[in-house]
Amino acid sequence: MMEYRGYKAQIDFDDEAGCFVGEVINSRYLMHFSGRSVEELRTALKGAVDAYLDLCAIHGDVPSGLPPGRLSIQLRPDLHRSIVAAAAREGKAVQTWITERLSEAAGGASPV
């Protein structure tokens, strides 16, 4: 797996072509690239992602594949009150408290 600017790519080896091939897996648009070395793969991935983002900017499109960082959920009123109280006990904003709890549940991903 290779990553650039939040886009993740699956890498395979094409024995017939004698090179590595990659495909970005978290975009609704196909992005393929290839290279004979790790450095060539990295350069090709960067080129594919940058070209895609440039096209989005030119056409005014929103790039696909990356979550916007916002999450809207509906809670039972009693759960909402409990969350507000728990955040207050820790002297934190509700958003900060929820972000930290979700980060912990997701395996320690950075809460920022």
N, CA, C and O atoms as a Tinker XYZ file with bonds, in Angstrom:
   448  protein
     1  N      0.856000   -1.169000    0.000000    73     2
     2  CA     0.000000    0.000000    0.000000    64     1     3
     3  C      0.902000    1.232000    0.000000    63     2     4     5
     4  O      1.916000    1.291000    0.697000    81     3
     5  N      0.503000    2.197000   -0.794000    73     3     6
     6  CA     1.238000    3.445000   -0.890000    64     5     7
     7  C      0.222000    4.568000   -0.708000    63     6     8     9
     8  O     -0.944000    4.402000   -1.067000    81     7
     9  N      0.641000    5.706000   -0.159000    73     7    10
    10  CA    -0.291000    6.800000    0.084000    64     9    11
    11  C      0.340000    8.128000   -0.280000    63    10    12    13
    12  O      1.531000    8.354000   -0.069000    81    11
    13  N     -0.493000    9.006000   -0.838000    73    11    14
    14  CA    -0.059000   10.359000   -1.167000    64    13    15
    15  C     -1.263000   11.282000   -1.052000    63    14    16    17
    16  O     -2.286000   11.057000   -1.698000    81    15
    17  N     -1.142000   12.328000   -0.225000    73    15    18
    18  CA    -2.191000   13.336000   -0.030000    64    17    19
    19  C     -3.536000   12.718000    0.348000    63    18    20    21
    20  O     -4.592000   13.218000   -0.039000    81    19
    21  N     -3.481000   11.631000    1.103000    73    19    22
    22  CA    -4.697000   10.970000    1.560000    64    21    23
    23  C     -5.248000    9.928000    0.614000    63    22    24    25
    24  O     -6.192000    9.218000    0.961000    81    23
    25  N     -4.681000    9.818000   -0.574000    73    23    26
    26  CA    -5.132000    8.808000   -1.534000    64    25    27
    27  C     -4.276000    7.561000   -1.362000    63    26    28    29
    28  O     -3.047000    7.632000   -1.353000    81    27
    29  N     -4.941000    6.421000   -1.226000    73    27    30
    30  CA    -4.250000    5.150000   -0.990000    64    29    31
    31  C     -4.226000    4.345000   -2.281000    63    30    32    33
    32  O     -5.197000    4.317000   -3.036000    81    31
    33  N     -3.094000    3.693000   -2.513000    73    31    34
    34  CA    -2.938000    2.915000   -3.738000    64    33    35
    35  C     -2.524000    1.488000   -3.416000    63    34    36    37
    36  O     -1.671000    1.246000   -2.562000    81    35
    37  N     -3.142000    0.559000   -4.112000    73    35    38
    38  CA    -2.784000   -0.857000   -4.043000    64    37    39
    39  C     -1.726000   -1.102000   -5.112000    63    38    40    41
    40  O     -1.885000   -0.672000   -6.255000    81    39
    41  N     -0.664000   -1.781000   -4.752000    73    39    42
    42  CA     0.437000   -2.039000   -5.683000    64    41    43
    43  C      0.507000   -3.535000   -5.981000    63    42    44    45
    44  O      0.414000   -4.361000   -5.073000    81    43
    45  N      0.670000   -3.872000   -7.244000    73    43    46
    46  CA     0.852000   -5.257000   -7.684000    64    45    47
    47  C      2.029000   -5.322000   -8.649000    63    46    48    49
    48  O      2.481000   -4.297000   -9.161000    81    47
    49  N      2.515000   -6.521000   -8.891000    73    47    50
    50  CA     3.589000   -6.703000   -9.859000    64    49    51
    51  C      3.017000   -7.358000  -11.107000    63    50    52    53
    52  O      2.351000   -8.390000  -11.028000    81    51
    53  N      3.281000   -6.750000  -12.265000    73    51    54
    54  CA     2.859000   -7.297000  -13.552000    64    53    55
    55  C      4.055000   -8.027000  -14.147000    63    54    56    57
    56  O      4.968000   -7.405000  -14.689000    81    55
    57  N      4.041000   -9.356000  -14.040000    73    55    58
    58  CA     5.175000  -10.167000  -14.481000    64    57    59
    59  C      5.404000  -10.044000  -15.985000    63    58    60    61
    60  O      6.546000  -10.009000  -16.443000    81    59
    61  N      4.316000   -9.977000  -16.749000    73    59    62
    62  CA     4.444000   -9.853000  -18.200000    64    61    63
    63  C      5.133000   -8.557000  -18.594000    63    62    64    65
    64  O      6.016000   -8.551000  -19.452000    81    63
    65  N      4.727000   -7.463000  -17.968000    73    63    66
    66  CA     5.300000   -6.157000  -18.286000    64    65    67
    67  C      6.626000   -5.926000  -17.566000    63    66    68    69
    68  O      7.408000   -5.059000  -17.955000    81    67
    69  N      6.873000   -6.705000  -16.515000    73    67    70
    70  CA     8.116000   -6.551000  -15.755000    64    69    71
    71  C      8.167000   -5.271000  -14.946000    63    70    72    73
    72  O      9.234000   -4.687000  -14.759000    81    71
    73  N      6.998000   -4.833000  -14.463000    73    71    74
    74  CA     6.981000   -3.614000  -13.654000    64    73    75
    75  C      5.868000   -3.696000  -12.611000    63    74    76    77
    76  O      5.013000   -4.581000  -12.648000    81    75
    77  N      5.909000   -2.757000  -11.695000    73    75    78
    78  CA     4.875000   -2.648000  -10.678000    64    77    79
    79  C      3.764000   -1.750000  -11.216000    63    78    80    81
    80  O      4.025000   -0.774000  -11.919000    81    79
    81  N      2.531000   -2.091000  -10.878000    73    79    82
    82  CA     1.391000   -1.279000  -11.281000    64    81    83
    83  C      0.593000   -0.925000  -10.037000    63    82    84    85
    84  O      0.477000   -1.720000   -9.105000    81    83
    85  N      0.055000    0.263000  -10.041000    73    83    86
    86  CA    -0.719000    0.720000   -8.896000    64    85    87
    87  C     -2.057000    1.263000   -9.319000    63    86    88    89
    88  O     -2.248000    1.709000  -10.451000    81    87
    89  N     -2.989000    1.213000   -8.372000    73    87    90
    90  CA    -4.325000    1.760000   -8.594000    64    89    91
    91  C     -4.776000    2.445000   -7.311000    63    90    92    93
    92  O     -4.714000    1.854000   -6.233000    81    91
    93  N     -5.225000    3.684000   -7.423000    73    91    94
    94  CA    -5.769000    4.401000   -6.272000    64    93    95
    95  C     -7.112000    3.770000   -5.937000    63    94    96    97
    96  O     -7.979000    3.629000   -6.800000    81    95
    97  N     -7.274000    3.392000   -4.670000    73    95    98
    98  CA    -8.458000    2.617000   -4.286000    64    97    99
    99  C     -9.513000    3.413000   -3.530000    63    98   100   101
   100  O    -10.609000    2.903000   -3.301000    81    99
   101  N     -9.216000    4.640000   -3.137000    73    99   102
   102  CA   -10.227000    5.406000   -2.390000    64   101   103
   103  C    -10.664000    6.653000   -3.163000    63   102   104   105
   104  O    -10.776000    7.746000   -2.609000    81   103
   105  N    -10.901000    6.454000   -4.437000    73   103   106
   106  CA   -11.447000    7.505000   -5.287000    64   105   107
   107  C    -12.464000    6.867000   -6.219000    63   106   108   109
   108  O    -12.307000    5.712000   -6.616000    81   107
   109  N    -13.501000    7.611000   -6.569000    73   107   110
   110  CA   -14.472000    7.041000   -7.497000    64   109   111
   111  C    -13.973000    7.114000   -8.938000    63   110   112   113
   112  O    -14.587000    6.537000   -9.835000    81   111
   113  N    -12.870000    7.815000   -9.167000    73   111   114
   114  CA   -12.264000    7.894000  -10.488000    64   113   115
   115  C    -11.057000    6.973000  -10.538000    63   114   116   117
   116  O    -10.311000    6.863000   -9.564000    81   115
   117  N    -10.867000    6.319000  -11.663000    73   115   118
   118  CA    -9.737000    5.405000  -11.812000    64   117   119
   119  C     -8.441000    6.189000  -11.970000    63   118   120   121
   120  O     -8.331000    7.079000  -12.813000    81   119
   121  N     -7.478000    5.841000  -11.151000    73   119   122
   122  CA    -6.139000    6.412000  -11.270000    64   121   123
   123  C     -5.174000    5.243000  -11.244000    63   122   124   125
   124  O     -5.017000    4.572000  -10.224000    81   123
   125  N     -4.530000    5.006000  -12.374000    73   123   126
   126  CA    -3.557000    3.928000  -12.502000    64   125   127
   127  C     -2.186000    4.539000  -12.750000    63   126   128   129
   128  O     -2.071000    5.623000  -13.323000    81   127
   129  N     -1.160000    3.842000  -12.318000    73   127   130
   130  CA     0.210000    4.301000  -12.538000    64   129   131
   131  C      1.126000    3.090000  -12.486000    63   130   132   133
   132  O      0.715000    2.014000  -12.049000    81   131
   133  N      2.354000    3.259000  -12.926000    73   131   134
   134  CA     3.294000    2.130000  -12.916000    64   133   135
   135  C      4.718000    2.632000  -12.752000    63   134   136   137
   136  O      5.002000    3.819000  -12.914000    81   135
   137  N      5.604000    1.704000  -12.428000    73   135   138
   138  CA     7.020000    2.022000  -12.282000    64   137   139
   139  C      7.833000    0.761000  -12.083000    63   138   140   141
   140  O      7.305000   -0.276000  -11.682000    81   139
   141  N      9.108000    0.855000  -12.365000    73   139   142
   142  CA    10.006000   -0.299000  -12.221000    64   141   143
   143  C     10.713000   -0.328000  -10.867000    63   142   144   145
   144  O     11.361000   -1.316000  -10.524000    81   143
   145  N     10.588000    0.750000  -10.102000    73   143   146
   146  CA    11.207000    0.809000   -8.775000    64   145   147
   147  C     10.252000    1.521000   -7.824000    63   146   148   149
   148  O      9.261000    2.112000   -8.252000    81   147
   149  N     10.553000    1.460000   -6.556000    73   147   150
   150  CA     9.725000    2.130000   -5.559000    64   149   151
   151  C      9.716000    3.628000   -5.832000    63   150   152   153
   152  O      8.669000    4.269000   -5.748000    81   151
   153  N     10.875000    4.186000   -6.157000    73   151   154
   154  CA    10.946000    5.623000   -6.423000    64   153   155
   155  C     10.117000    6.001000   -7.644000    63   154   156   157
   156  O      9.434000    7.025000   -7.632000    81   155
   157  N     10.168000    5.192000   -8.696000    73   155   158
   158  CA     9.342000    5.457000   -9.880000    64   157   159
   159  C      7.859000    5.365000   -9.532000    63   158   160   161
   160  O      7.055000    6.161000  -10.019000    81   159
   161  N      7.494000    4.392000   -8.687000    73   159   162
   162  CA     6.097000    4.261000   -8.264000    64   161   163
   163  C      5.633000    5.496000   -7.500000    63   162   164   165
   164  O      4.549000    6.024000   -7.751000    81   163
   165  N      6.460000    5.948000   -6.570000    73   163   166
   166  CA     6.095000    7.139000   -5.786000    64   165   167
   167  C      5.900000    8.349000   -6.689000    63   166   168   169
   168  O      4.934000    9.098000   -6.542000    81   167
   169  N      6.820000    8.532000   -7.619000    73   167   170
   170  CA     6.735000    9.661000   -8.548000    64   169   171
   171  C      5.482000    9.549000   -9.414000    63   170   172   173
   172  O      4.800000   10.545000   -9.652000    81   171
   173  N      5.179000    8.335000   -9.886000    73   171   174
   174  CA     4.008000    8.132000  -10.740000    64   173   175
   175  C      2.712000    8.346000   -9.957000    63   174   176   177
   176  O      1.761000    8.920000  -10.488000    81   175
   177  N      2.662000    7.890000   -8.698000    73   175   178
   178  CA     1.478000    8.101000   -7.864000    64   177   179
   179  C      1.266000    9.594000   -7.651000    63   178   180   181
   180  O      0.153000   10.093000   -7.813000    81   179
   181  N      2.320000   10.304000   -7.292000    73   179   182
   182  CA     2.211000   11.754000   -7.091000    64   181   183
   183  C      1.705000   12.431000   -8.362000    63   182   184   185
   184  O      0.844000   13.309000   -8.301000    81   183
   185  N      2.237000   12.024000   -9.505000    73   183   186
   186  CA     1.809000   12.606000  -10.770000    64   185   187
   187  C      0.347000   12.347000  -11.055000    63   186   188   189
   188  O     -0.366000   13.246000  -11.504000    81   187
   189  N     -0.118000   11.120000  -10.799000    73   187   190
   190  CA    -1.517000   10.769000  -11.060000    64   189   191
   191  C     -2.457000   11.555000  -10.151000    63   190   192   193
   192  O     -3.461000   12.098000  -10.614000    81   191
   193  N     -2.139000   11.618000   -8.864000    73   191   194
   194  CA    -2.997000   12.326000   -7.911000    64   193   195
   195  C     -2.980000   13.824000   -8.193000    63   194   196   197
   196  O     -4.032000   14.462000   -8.221000    81   195
   197  N     -1.798000   14.386000   -8.403000    73   195   198
   198  CA    -1.701000   15.821000   -8.672000    64   197   199
   199  C     -2.451000   16.204000   -9.947000    63   198   200   201
   200  O     -3.113000   17.240000   -9.991000    81   199
   201  N     -2.348000   15.369000  -10.985000    73   199   202
   202  CA    -3.062000   15.636000  -12.237000    64   201   203
   203  C     -4.572000   15.592000  -11.995000    63   202   204   205
   204  O     -5.311000   16.432000  -12.508000    81   203
   205  N     -5.020000   14.627000  -11.226000    73   203   206
   206  CA    -6.443000   14.517000  -10.897000    64   205   207
   207  C     -6.913000   15.758000  -10.138000    63   206   208   209
   208  O     -7.953000   16.328000  -10.468000    81   207
   209  N     -6.160000   16.177000   -9.132000    73   207   210
   210  CA    -6.546000   17.344000   -8.347000    64   209   211
   211  C     -6.510000   18.619000   -9.186000    63   210   212   213
   212  O     -7.350000   19.501000   -9.005000    81   211
   213  N     -5.552000   18.723000  -10.097000    73   211   214
   214  CA    -5.498000   19.867000  -11.007000    64   213   215
   215  C     -6.730000   19.911000  -11.899000    63   214   216   217
   216  O     -7.311000   20.975000  -12.114000    81   215
   217  N     -7.132000   18.743000  -12.423000    73   215   218
   218  CA    -8.336000   18.681000  -13.264000    64   217   219
   219  C     -9.578000   19.094000  -12.480000    63   218   220   221
   220  O    -10.434000   19.814000  -12.994000    81   219
   221  N     -9.669000   18.635000  -11.237000    73   219   222
   222  CA   -10.800000   19.018000  -10.398000    64   221   223
   223  C    -10.828000   20.531000  -10.204000    63   222   224   225
   224  O    -11.890000   21.150000  -10.284000    81   223
   225  N     -9.666000   21.126000   -9.950000    73   223   226
   226  CA    -9.593000   22.573000   -9.741000    64   225   227
   227  C     -9.985000   23.327000  -11.011000    63   226   228   229
   228  O    -10.706000   24.323000  -10.941000    81   227
   229  N     -9.519000   22.864000  -12.164000    73   227   230
   230  CA    -9.827000   23.519000  -13.439000    64   229   231
   231  C    -11.325000   23.494000  -13.719000    63   230   232   233
   232  O    -11.897000   24.483000  -14.178000    81   231
   233  N    -11.956000   22.349000  -13.438000    73   231   234
   234  CA   -13.376000   22.179000  -13.744000    64   233   235
   235  C    -14.303000   22.545000  -12.590000    63   234   236   237
   236  O    -15.524000   22.465000  -12.722000    81   235
   237  N    -13.723000   22.948000  -11.457000    73   235   238
   238  CA   -14.531000   23.310000  -10.300000    64   237   239
   239  C    -15.202000   22.133000   -9.625000    63   238   240   241
   240  O    -16.218000   22.298000   -8.950000    81   239
   241  N    -14.637000   20.935000   -9.804000    73   239   242
   242  CA   -15.185000   19.728000   -9.187000    64   241   243
   243  C    -14.600000   19.525000   -7.793000    63   242   244   245
   244  O    -13.488000   19.965000   -7.503000    81   243
   245  N    -15.356000   18.860000   -6.948000    73   243   246
   246  CA   -14.868000   18.477000   -5.625000    64   245   247
   247  C    -14.194000   17.117000   -5.768000    63   246   248   249
   248  O    -14.825000   16.169000   -6.234000    81   247
   249  N    -12.920000   17.001000   -5.377000    73   247   250
   250  CA   -12.233000   15.704000   -5.491000    64   249   251
   251  C    -12.963000   14.622000   -4.707000    63   250   252   253
   252  O    -13.501000   14.875000   -3.629000    81   251
   253  N    -12.977000   13.424000   -5.257000    73   251   254
   254  CA   -13.632000   12.312000   -4.583000    64   253   255
   255  C    -12.641000   11.531000   -3.742000    63   254   256   257
   256  O    -11.425000   11.660000   -3.885000    81   255
   257  N    -13.194000   10.726000   -2.871000    73   255   258
   258  CA   -12.373000    9.767000   -2.152000    64   257   259
   259  C    -11.988000   10.165000   -0.755000    63   258   260   261
   260  O    -11.777000    9.298000    0.092000    81   259
   261  N    -11.891000   11.438000   -0.486000    73   259   262
   262  CA   -11.460000   11.847000    0.841000    64   261   263
   263  C    -12.645000   12.372000    1.633000    63   262   264   265
   264  O    -13.375000   13.241000    1.155000    81   263
   265  N    -12.843000   11.856000    2.838000    73   263   266
   266  CA   -13.944000   12.370000    3.638000    64   265   267
   267  C    -13.699000   13.833000    3.989000    63   266   268   269
   268  O    -12.550000   14.231000    4.178000    81   267
   269  N    -14.756000   14.642000    4.080000    73   267   270
   270  CA   -14.581000   16.074000    4.310000    64   269   271
   271  C    -14.201000   16.438000    5.738000    63   270   272   273
   272  O    -13.894000   17.596000    6.016000    81   271
   273  N    -14.218000   15.466000    6.649000    73   271   274
   274  CA   -13.885000   15.778000    8.033000    64   273   275
   275  C    -15.101000   16.164000    8.860000    63   274   276   277
   276  O    -14.977000   16.604000   10.003000    81   275
   277  N    -16.268000   15.996000    8.274000    73   275   278
   278  CA   -17.504000   16.295000    9.001000    64   277   279
   279  C    -18.326000   15.023000    9.108000    63   278   280   281
   280  O    -18.342000   14.190000    8.202000    81   279
   281  N    -19.007000   14.894000   10.237000    73   279   282
   282  CA   -19.856000   13.732000   10.462000    64   281   283
   283  C    -21.116000   14.202000   11.166000    63   282   284   285
   284  O    -21.048000   14.836000   12.219000    81   283
   285  N    -22.243000   13.895000   10.595000    73   283   286
   286  CA   -23.516000   14.286000   11.194000    64   285   287
   287  C    -24.226000   13.020000   11.660000    63   286   288   289
   288  O    -24.480000   12.111000   10.869000    81   287
   289  N    -24.540000   12.972000   12.943000    73   287   290
   290  CA   -25.242000   11.808000   13.488000    64   289   291
   291  C    -26.417000   12.276000   14.331000    63   290   292   293
   292  O    -26.420000   13.388000   14.859000    81   291
   293  N    -27.400000   11.422000   14.446000    73   291   294
   294  CA   -28.553000   11.719000   15.283000    64   293   295
   295  C    -28.491000   10.813000   16.507000    63   294   296   297
   296  O    -28.325000    9.599000   16.387000    81   295
   297  N    -28.624000   11.412000   17.677000    73   295   298
   298  CA   -28.529000   10.674000   18.939000    64   297   299
   299  C    -29.854000   10.709000   19.684000    63   298   300   301
   300  O    -30.653000   11.632000   19.529000    81   299
   301  N    -30.062000    9.691000   20.487000    73   299   302
   302  CA   -31.184000    9.735000   21.419000    64   301   303
   303  C    -30.922000   10.888000   22.389000    63   302   304   305
   304  O    -29.769000   11.140000   22.740000    81   303
   305  N    -31.957000   11.585000   22.823000    73   303   306
   306  CA   -31.756000   12.719000   23.741000    64   305   307
   307  C    -31.010000   12.346000   25.020000    63   306   308   309
   308  O    -30.188000   13.126000   25.502000    81   307
   309  N    -31.284000   11.164000   25.577000    73   307   310
   310  CA   -30.600000   10.765000   26.811000    64   309   311
   311  C    -29.111000   10.547000   26.582000    63   310   312   313
   312  O    -28.293000   10.886000   27.438000    81   311
   313  N    -28.754000    9.978000   25.425000    73   311   314
   314  CA   -27.338000    9.785000   25.092000    64   313   315
   315  C    -26.659000   11.135000   24.885000    63   314   316   317
   316  O    -25.534000   11.349000   25.336000    81   315
   317  N    -27.341000   12.028000   24.208000    73   315   318
   318  CA   -26.783000   13.363000   23.971000    64   317   319
   319  C    -26.487000   14.061000   25.306000    63   318   320   321
   320  O    -25.420000   14.649000   25.479000    81   319
   321  N    -27.435000   13.993000   26.242000    73   319   322
   322  CA   -27.234000   14.604000   27.567000    64   321   323
   323  C    -26.038000   13.971000   28.280000    63   322   324   325
   324  O    -25.244000   14.671000   28.909000    81   323
   325  N    -25.913000   12.651000   28.179000    73   323   326
   326  CA   -24.796000   11.956000   28.829000    64   325   327
   327  C    -23.460000   12.390000   28.240000    63   326   328   329
   328  O    -22.479000   12.555000   28.966000    81   327
   329  N    -23.423000   12.572000   26.934000    73   327   330
   330  CA   -22.188000   13.014000   26.275000    64   329   331
   331  C    -21.829000   14.432000   26.708000    63   330   332   333
   332  O    -20.671000   14.714000   27.016000    81   331
   333  N    -22.808000   15.313000   26.733000    73   331   334
   334  CA   -22.568000   16.693000   27.177000    64   333   335
   335  C    -22.037000   16.696000   28.608000    63   334   336   337
   336  O    -21.103000   17.435000   28.920000    81   335
   337  N    -22.626000   15.874000   29.480000    73   335   338
   338  CA   -22.182000   15.804000   30.883000    64   337   339
   339  C    -20.768000   15.240000   30.985000    63   338   340   341
   340  O    -19.957000   15.749000   31.758000    81   339
   341  N    -20.466000   14.201000   30.218000    73   339   342
   342  CA   -19.125000   13.605000   30.256000    64   341   343
   343  C    -18.076000   14.601000   29.786000    63   342   344   345
   344  O    -17.002000   14.705000   30.378000    81   343
   345  N    -18.387000   15.333000   28.722000    73   343   346
   346  CA   -17.445000   16.341000   28.217000    64   345   347
   347  C    -17.230000   17.435000   29.263000    63   346   348   349
   348  O    -16.104000   17.884000   29.478000    81   347
   349  N    -18.309000   17.858000   29.906000    73   347   350
   350  CA   -18.208000   18.906000   30.936000    64   349   351
   351  C    -17.361000   18.441000   32.111000    63   350   352   353
   352  O    -16.558000   19.209000   32.640000    81   351
   353  N    -17.537000   17.179000   32.526000    73   351   354
   354  CA   -16.730000   16.644000   33.633000    64   353   355
   355  C    -15.244000   16.705000   33.333000    63   354   356   357
   356  O    -14.425000   16.893000   34.232000    81   355
   357  N    -14.900000   16.542000   32.052000    73   355   358
   358  CA   -13.487000   16.585000   31.650000    64   357   359
   359  C    -13.055000   17.986000   31.230000    63   358   360   361
   360  O    -11.905000   18.189000   30.840000    81   359
   361  N    -13.963000   18.945000   31.307000    73   359   362
   362  CA   -13.631000   20.324000   30.953000    64   361   363
   363  C    -13.345000   20.499000   29.464000    63   362   364   365
   364  O    -12.504000   21.308000   29.073000    81   363
   365  N    -14.055000   19.728000   28.641000    73   363   366
   366  CA   -13.810000   19.768000   27.196000    64   365   367
   367  C    -15.086000   20.143000   26.450000    63   366   368   369
   368  O    -16.199000   19.961000   26.944000    81   367
   369  N    -14.888000   20.674000   25.242000    73   367   370
   370  CA   -16.020000   20.912000   24.359000    64   369   371
   371  C    -16.552000   19.559000   23.904000    63   370   372   373
   372  O    -15.798000   18.592000   23.804000    81   371
   373  N    -17.843000   19.493000   23.631000    73   371   374
   374  CA   -18.456000   18.242000   23.200000    64   373   375
   375  C    -17.759000   17.705000   21.952000    63   374   376   377
   376  O    -17.470000   16.511000   21.874000    81   375
   377  N    -17.486000   18.570000   20.979000    73   375   378
   378  CA   -16.821000   18.121000   19.747000    64   377   379
   379  C    -15.459000   17.508000   20.044000    63   378   380   381
   380  O    -15.103000   16.475000   19.478000    81   379
   381  N    -14.699000   18.139000   20.928000    73   379   382
   382  CA   -13.383000   17.605000   21.298000    64   381   383
   383  C    -13.528000   16.254000   21.987000    63   382   384   385
   384  O    -12.799000   15.314000   21.670000    81   383
   385  N    -14.454000   16.153000   22.914000    73   383   386
   386  CA   -14.666000   14.913000   23.651000    64   385   387
   387  C    -15.052000   13.776000   22.700000    63   386   388   389
   388  O    -14.497000   12.680000   22.779000    81   387
   389  N    -16.012000   14.044000   21.796000    73   387   390
   390  CA   -16.449000   13.018000   20.843000    64   389   391
   391  C    -15.303000   12.617000   19.917000    63   390   392   393
   392  O    -15.105000   11.431000   19.654000    81   391
   393  N    -14.552000   13.594000   19.422000    73   391   394
   394  CA   -13.427000   13.303000   18.528000    64   393   395
   395  C    -12.404000   12.409000   19.212000    63   394   396   397
   396  O    -11.893000   11.469000   18.603000    81   395
   397  N    -12.105000   12.694000   20.472000    73   395   398
   398  CA   -11.153000   11.863000   21.212000    64   397   399
   399  C    -11.681000   10.442000   21.407000    63   398   400   401
   400  O    -10.929000    9.480000   21.251000    81   399
   401  N    -12.962000   10.297000   21.745000    73   399   402
   402  CA   -13.533000    8.961000   21.932000    64   401   403
   403  C    -13.529000    8.173000   20.621000    63   402   404   405
   404  O    -13.192000    6.989000   20.613000    81   403
   405  N    -13.896000    8.814000   19.526000    73   403   406
   406  CA   -13.893000    8.128000   18.235000    64   405   407
   407  C    -12.478000    7.752000   17.813000    63   406   408   409
   408  O    -12.257000    6.687000   17.237000    81   407
   409  N    -11.522000    8.630000   18.101000    73   407   410
   410  CA   -10.130000    8.334000   17.791000    64   409   411
   411  C     -9.638000    7.105000   18.546000    63   410   412   413
   412  O     -8.950000    6.255000   17.980000    81   411
   413  N     -9.990000    7.015000   19.813000    73   411   414
   414  CA    -9.628000    5.858000   20.625000    64   413   415
   415  C    -10.263000    4.594000   20.051000    63   414   416   417
   416  O     -9.599000    3.565000   19.929000    81   415
   417  N    -11.533000    4.668000   19.703000    73   415   418
   418  CA   -12.249000    3.510000   19.172000    64   417   419
   419  C    -11.696000    3.065000   17.820000    63   418   420   421
   420  O    -11.766000    1.886000   17.471000    81   419
   421  N    -11.145000    4.020000   17.060000    73   419   422
   422  CA   -10.597000    3.712000   15.733000    64   421   423
   423  C     -9.160000    3.226000   15.804000    63   422   424   425
   424  O     -8.507000    3.083000   14.770000    81   423
   425  N     -8.666000    2.977000   16.977000    73   423   426
   426  CA    -7.312000    2.432000   17.114000    64   425   427
   427  C     -6.239000    3.458000   17.321000    63   426   428   429
   428  O     -5.084000    3.229000   16.961000    81   427
   429  N     -6.598000    4.599000   17.900000    73   427   430
   430  CA    -5.586000    5.582000   18.245000    64   429   431
   431  C     -5.210000    6.523000   17.132000    63   430   432   433
   432  O     -4.158000    7.159000   17.188000    81   431
   433  N     -6.056000    6.628000   16.108000    73   431   434
   434  CA    -5.771000    7.605000   15.048000    64   433   435
   435  C     -5.721000    8.987000   15.643000    63   434   436   437
   436  O     -6.385000    9.261000   16.643000    81   435
   437  N     -4.943000    9.860000   15.043000    73   435   438
   438  CA    -4.813000   11.226000   15.542000    64   437   439
   439  C     -6.165000   11.923000   15.561000    63   438   440   441
   440  O     -6.881000   11.897000   14.560000    81   439
   441  N     -6.533000   12.552000   16.688000    73   439   442
   442  CA    -7.843000   13.187000   16.772000    64   441   443
   443  C     -7.943000   14.514000   16.042000    63   442   444   445
   444  O     -9.015000   15.119000   16.029000    81   443
   445  N     -6.869000   14.984000   15.437000    73   443   446
   446  CA    -6.906000   16.283000   14.753000    64   445   447
   447  C     -7.005000   16.102000   13.273000    63   446   448
   448  O     -7.047000   17.084000   12.532000    81   447
